[in-house]
Amino acid sequence: MNNILNEIGIENYIFLSTILFSIGVFGVLYRRNAIIVFMSIEIMLNAVNLLFVAFSTYHQDAQGQIFVFFSMAVAAAEVAVGLAILVSIFRNLGSIDINKLKNLKG
C-alpha cells in the first residue's frame, strides 16, 4: 500500500500550511471588518490543523489526528459564540467595524 504522503511529500503540506497561516495573519492585521478577522483566525487554525494531520500521518501516529478532531469541535463552538456576539454588537451599534468597537471600553 502506497501512502499518499510519500507521493505528495511533507514539504508541500508545510508550504501550503505556511501560505494559509500567512493569509490568516494578513487578514487579522490589515482588515477592519470583524467577520473577516474572524474568518482569518479560522484560516490560521485550519493551517495548524493541516500540519498536525500531515505530521501525524508522516509519523504514523493517530494522536495528531485525534487532537485535530477535538480542536475542530472547539472551533465550531467558538464560531457559534463569536457570531452571536457579532450579531449582538451589530444590533447595538449598526456596524461591526473594529474601529467602532474601541468605543465599548468601559
TORVEXMI-160801 format. One record per residue (C-alpha): x, y, z; residue in three letters; residue number from 0. Coordinates in Angstrom, 1 decimal. Example, Ala and Ser with C-alpha at 12.3 -4.5 7.8 and 13.67 -1.06 7.14 Angstrom:
2
px = 12.3 py = -4.5 pz = 7.8 vogu = Ala donu = 0 $
px = 13.7 py = -1.1 pz = 7.1 vogu = Ser donu = 1 $
END
This chain:
106
px = 0.0 py = 0.0 pz = 0.0 vogu = Met donu = 0 $
px = 1.5 py = 3.3 pz = -1.1 vogu = Asn donu = 1 $
px = 1.0 py = 6.2 pz = 1.3 vogu = Asn donu = 2 $
px = -0.4 py = 9.4 pz = -0.2 vogu = Ile donu = 3 $
px = 2.2 py = 11.4 pz = 1.8 vogu = Leu donu = 4 $
px = 5.0 py = 9.6 pz = 0.0 vogu = Asn donu = 5 $
px = 3.6 py = 10.7 pz = -3.3 vogu = Glu donu = 6 $
px = 3.0 py = 14.3 pz = -2.5 vogu = Ile donu = 7 $
px = 5.7 py = 14.9 pz = 0.1 vogu = Gly donu = 8 $
px = 5.6 py = 16.5 pz = 3.5 vogu = Ile donu = 9 $
px = 7.3 py = 19.7 pz = 2.2 vogu = Glu donu = 10 $
px = 4.2 py = 20.5 pz = 0.1 vogu = Asn donu = 11 $
px = 2.0 py = 20.3 pz = 3.2 vogu = Tyr donu = 12 $
px = 4.3 py = 22.5 pz = 5.1 vogu = Ile donu = 13 $
px = 4.4 py = 25.0 pz = 2.2 vogu = Phe donu = 14 $
px = 0.6 py = 25.0 pz = 1.9 vogu = Leu donu = 15 $
px = 0.1 py = 25.4 pz = 5.7 vogu = Ser donu = 16 $
px = 2.6 py = 28.3 pz = 5.7 vogu = Thr donu = 17 $
px = 0.7 py = 30.1 pz = 2.9 vogu = Ile donu = 18 $
px = -2.6 py = 29.6 pz = 4.7 vogu = Leu donu = 19 $
px = -1.3 py = 30.8 pz = 8.0 vogu = Phe donu = 20 $
px = 0.3 py = 33.9 pz = 6.3 vogu = Ser donu = 21 $
px = -3.0 py = 34.7 pz = 4.7 vogu = Ile donu = 22 $
px = -4.7 py = 34.5 pz = 8.1 vogu = Gly donu = 23 $
px = -2.2 py = 36.7 pz = 9.7 vogu = Val donu = 24 $
px = -2.5 py = 39.3 pz = 6.9 vogu = Phe donu = 25 $
px = -6.3 py = 39.2 pz = 7.3 vogu = Gly donu = 26 $
px = -6.1 py = 39.8 pz = 11.1 vogu = Val donu = 27 $
px = -3.6 py = 42.6 pz = 10.9 vogu = Leu donu = 28 $
px = -4.9 py = 44.6 pz = 7.9 vogu = Tyr donu = 29 $
px = -8.7 py = 44.1 pz = 7.8 vogu = Arg donu = 30 $
px = -11.2 py = 46.1 pz = 9.8 vogu = Arg donu = 31 $
px = -14.3 py = 44.0 pz = 9.4 vogu = Asn donu = 32 $
px = -14.8 py = 41.8 pz = 12.4 vogu = Ala donu = 33 $
px = -16.2 py = 38.9 pz = 10.3 vogu = Ile donu = 34 $
px = -13.1 py = 39.0 pz = 8.0 vogu = Ile donu = 35 $
px = -10.9 py = 39.0 pz = 11.1 vogu = Val donu = 36 $
px = -12.9 py = 36.1 pz = 12.5 vogu = Phe donu = 37 $
px = -12.5 py = 34.1 pz = 9.2 vogu = Met donu = 38 $
px = -8.8 py = 34.9 pz = 9.2 vogu = Ser donu = 39 $
px = -8.4 py = 33.4 pz = 12.6 vogu = Ile donu = 40 $
px = -10.2 py = 30.3 pz = 11.4 vogu = Glu donu = 41 $
px = -7.8 py = 30.0 pz = 8.4 vogu = Ile donu = 42 $
px = -4.9 py = 30.2 pz = 10.8 vogu = Met donu = 43 $
px = -6.4 py = 27.4 pz = 12.9 vogu = Leu donu = 44 $
px = -7.0 py = 25.2 pz = 9.9 vogu = Asn donu = 45 $
px = -3.4 py = 25.7 pz = 8.7 vogu = Ala donu = 46 $
px = -2.2 py = 24.4 pz = 12.1 vogu = Val donu = 47 $
px = -4.7 py = 21.5 pz = 11.9 vogu = Asn donu = 48 $
px = -3.4 py = 20.6 pz = 8.5 vogu = Leu donu = 49 $
px = 0.2 py = 20.4 pz = 9.8 vogu = Leu donu = 50 $
px = -1.0 py = 18.3 pz = 12.7 vogu = Phe donu = 51 $
px = -2.6 py = 15.8 pz = 10.3 vogu = Val donu = 52 $
px = 0.3 py = 15.8 pz = 7.9 vogu = Ala donu = 53 $
px = 2.9 py = 15.1 pz = 10.7 vogu = Phe donu = 54 $
px = 0.6 py = 12.6 pz = 12.3 vogu = Ser donu = 55 $
px = 0.4 py = 10.7 pz = 9.0 vogu = Thr donu = 56 $
px = 4.1 py = 11.1 pz = 8.4 vogu = Tyr donu = 57 $
px = 5.0 py = 9.6 pz = 11.8 vogu = His donu = 58 $
px = 2.1 py = 7.0 pz = 11.5 vogu = Gln donu = 59 $
px = 0.6 py = 8.1 pz = 14.9 vogu = Asp donu = 60 $
px = -3.0 py = 8.9 pz = 15.3 vogu = Ala donu = 61 $
px = -2.6 py = 11.3 pz = 18.2 vogu = Gln donu = 62 $
px = -2.3 py = 14.4 pz = 16.0 vogu = Gly donu = 63 $
px = -5.5 py = 13.5 pz = 14.1 vogu = Gln donu = 64 $
px = -7.4 py = 13.0 pz = 17.4 vogu = Ile donu = 65 $
px = -6.1 py = 16.4 pz = 18.6 vogu = Phe donu = 66 $
px = -7.4 py = 17.9 pz = 15.3 vogu = Val donu = 67 $
px = -10.8 py = 16.3 pz = 15.8 vogu = Phe donu = 68 $
px = -11.2 py = 17.9 pz = 19.3 vogu = Phe donu = 69 $
px = -9.7 py = 21.2 pz = 18.0 vogu = Ser donu = 70 $
px = -12.3 py = 21.4 pz = 15.3 vogu = Met donu = 71 $
px = -15.1 py = 20.7 pz = 17.8 vogu = Ala donu = 72 $
px = -13.9 py = 23.5 pz = 20.0 vogu = Val donu = 73 $
px = -13.6 py = 25.8 pz = 16.9 vogu = Ala donu = 74 $
px = -17.2 py = 25.1 pz = 15.9 vogu = Ala donu = 75 $
px = -18.3 py = 26.1 pz = 19.4 vogu = Ala donu = 76 $
px = -16.1 py = 29.2 pz = 19.2 vogu = Glu donu = 77 $
px = -17.7 py = 30.2 pz = 15.8 vogu = Val donu = 78 $
px = -21.2 py = 29.9 pz = 17.2 vogu = Ala donu = 79 $
px = -20.4 py = 32.1 pz = 20.3 vogu = Val donu = 80 $
px = -18.4 py = 34.6 pz = 18.2 vogu = Gly donu = 81 $
px = -21.1 py = 35.1 pz = 15.6 vogu = Leu donu = 82 $
px = -23.7 py = 35.5 pz = 18.4 vogu = Ala donu = 83 $
px = -21.5 py = 38.2 pz = 19.9 vogu = Ile donu = 84 $
px = -21.1 py = 39.9 pz = 16.5 vogu = Leu donu = 85 $
px = -24.8 py = 39.9 pz = 15.8 vogu = Val donu = 86 $
px = -25.4 py = 41.5 pz = 19.2 vogu = Ser donu = 87 $
px = -22.8 py = 44.2 pz = 18.6 vogu = Ile donu = 88 $
px = -24.3 py = 44.8 pz = 15.1 vogu = Phe donu = 89 $
px = -27.8 py = 45.3 pz = 16.7 vogu = Arg donu = 90 $
px = -26.4 py = 47.8 pz = 19.2 vogu = Asn donu = 91 $
px = -24.0 py = 49.8 pz = 17.0 vogu = Leu donu = 92 $
px = -25.3 py = 49.2 pz = 13.5 vogu = Gly donu = 93 $
px = -21.8 py = 48.2 pz = 12.4 vogu = Ser donu = 94 $
px = -19.1 py = 45.6 pz = 13.1 vogu = Ile donu = 95 $
px = -16.2 py = 47.8 pz = 12.2 vogu = Asp donu = 96 $
px = -13.3 py = 47.2 pz = 14.6 vogu = Ile donu = 97 $
px = -12.6 py = 50.9 pz = 15.0 vogu = Asn donu = 98 $
px = -16.1 py = 51.5 pz = 16.4 vogu = Lys donu = 99 $
px = -15.7 py = 48.6 pz = 18.8 vogu = Leu donu = 100 $
px = -12.9 py = 50.5 pz = 20.6 vogu = Lys donu = 101 $
px = -15.6 py = 52.8 pz = 22.0 vogu = Asn donu = 102 $
px = -17.0 py = 49.9 pz = 24.1 vogu = Leu donu = 103 $
px = -14.2 py = 50.2 pz = 26.6 vogu = Lys donu = 104 $
px = -15.7 py = 51.0 pz = 30.0 vogu = Gly donu = 105 $
END
